[in-house]
Amino acid sequence: MSQWADSIKKDIESSVTCDDLKNIEKEVQKVLQAQEKALEQMLSGLSSYLPLLTMPGVDPAEIVKFLGKLVSGTVQPFITAYEETLSEITKVTSDISEIASAFENKIAEMESCAAGIDTSTMTPSSDLLTSAKSTLTEAQTKVAALNSSSSS
């Protein structure tokens, strides 16, 4: 579990009121919303590069060199940053299940709070994650094909 998730879990476990739990829930939701927004922006940015990763019909040496430089100098670092961000989001998603469990355990102790926390909303959009992974895979495949045809 990450340090962030461990800290949240400890905050949950040391909570004494339902309001404490609601404030922690708000903090978790803000982090998830920020991550989804960042992923949406990266997905949009990466999608705009995908047409550049397809070789043109004409194959002059200069175009190939230009595309190789474009990919290695512009697109590849973006793909690497995208991979790292997606990996971090995946880690947080994994941590959320432990945080949700901590919420549920604490709520069980504080029966009057049971209806106040909805742990089911503490997950990034599965459609967004699926789309992000699919776009990353497509970009990686196209970069590999471009690098292969550039070296031929």
C-alpha positions in Angstrom: 0.0 0.0 0.0 1.3 3.5 -0.8 2.2 6.0 1.9 -0.8 8.1 0.8 -3.3 5.3 1.2 -1.7 4.2 4.5 -2.1 7.7 5.8 -5.8 7.9 4.7 -6.4 4.5 6.3 -4.9 5.6 9.6 -7.0 8.8 9.5 -10.1 6.6 8.9 -9.2 4.3 11.8 -8.6 7.2 14.2 -11.9 9.0 13.2 -14.3 9.6 16.1 -17.2 11.2 14.3 -19.1 10.7 11.1 -18.1 14.2 10.0 -14.4 13.1 10.3 -15.2 10.2 7.9 -17.1 12.5 5.5 -14.1 14.9 5.4 -11.8 12.1 4.6 -14.1 10.8 1.9 -14.1 14.3 0.3 -10.3 14.3 0.3 -10.2 10.9 -1.4 -12.8 12.0 -4.0 -10.7 15.1 -4.8 -7.6 13.0 -5.4 -9.5 10.6 -7.6 -11.1 13.5 -9.6 -7.7 15.2 -10.1 -6.3 11.9 -11.4 -9.2 11.3 -13.7 -8.9 14.9 -15.1 -5.1 14.4 -15.6 -5.7 11.1 -17.4 -8.4 12.7 -19.6 -6.0 15.4 -20.6 -3.2 13.0 -21.3 -5.6 10.7 -23.3 -6.7 13.7 -25.4 -3.1 14.7 -26.0 -1.9 11.2 -26.9 -4.9 10.7 -29.2 -3.9 13.9 -31.2 -0.4 12.2 -31.9 -1.8 8.9 -33.2 -2.2 10.1 -36.8 1.5 11.1 -36.8 2.4 7.6 -35.9 1.3 6.2 -39.2 3.8 6.2 -42.1 2.7 8.2 -45.1 2.1 6.5 -48.4 5.2 8.1 -50.0 8.5 7.0 -48.5 11.2 9.5 -49.2 14.2 9.2 -46.9 13.8 12.7 -45.5 10.2 12.1 -44.4 11.3 8.9 -42.7 14.1 10.7 -40.9 11.7 13.5 -39.9 9.1 11.1 -38.5 11.8 9.2 -36.6 13.0 12.4 -35.0 9.4 13.4 -34.3 8.6 10.1 -32.6 11.9 9.9 -30.6 12.0 13.6 -29.7 8.3 14.4 -29.1 5.9 11.4 -29.0 8.1 8.8 -27.2 8.7 11.0 -24.1 4.9 11.7 -24.0 4.1 8.0 -24.2 6.6 7.3 -21.4 5.0 10.0 -19.2 1.6 8.6 -20.0 2.7 5.1 -19.0 4.0 6.4 -15.7 0.8 8.3 -15.0 -1.4 5.3 -15.8 0.8 3.2 -13.6 0.3 5.6 -10.7 -3.4 5.7 -11.2 -3.5 1.9 -11.3 -1.7 1.9 -7.9 -4.1 4.4 -6.4 -7.0 2.3 -7.7 -5.6 -0.7 -5.9 -5.2 1.3 -2.7 -8.8 2.5 -2.9 -10.1 -1.0 -2.1 -8.2 -1.0 1.2 -9.4 2.6 1.9 -13.0 1.6 1.2 -12.6 -1.4 3.4 -11.3 0.8 6.2 -14.3 3.1 5.7 -16.7 0.2 5.9 -15.0 -1.2 9.1 -15.2 2.2 10.8 -18.8 2.7 9.7 -19.7 -0.6 11.2 -18.4 0.7 14.5 -20.3 4.0 14.1 -23.8 2.6 13.2 -25.4 6.1 12.9 -23.0 6.9 10.1 -23.8 3.9 7.8 -25.9 5.8 5.3 -23.5 8.7 5.0 -20.5 7.3 3.1 -20.8 5.7 -0.4 -17.6 3.8 -0.9 -18.7 2.5 -4.3 -18.0 5.9 -5.8 -14.3 5.7 -4.9 -13.1 4.2 -8.1 -11.9 5.8 -11.3 -14.1 5.3 -14.3 -13.5 1.9 -15.7 -14.4 3.1 -19.2 -11.8 5.8 -18.9 -9.1 3.4 -17.7 -10.0 0.9 -20.4 -9.8 3.7 -23.0 -6.5 5.0 -21.6 -4.9 1.5 -21.7 -6.2 0.8 -25.2 -4.9 4.1 -26.5 -1.5 3.5 -24.9 -1.3 0.0 -26.4 -2.2 1.5 -29.8 0.5 4.2 -29.5 3.1 1.7 -28.4 2.3 -0.6 -31.4 2.5 2.3 -33.9 5.8 3.5 -32.4 7.2 0.0 -32.7 6.0 -0.3 -36.3 7.4 3.2 -37.2 10.7 2.4 -35.6 10.8 -0.9 -37.5 10.1 0.7 -40.8 12.5 3.6 -40.2 15.4 1.2 -39.6 14.7 -0.8 -42.7 
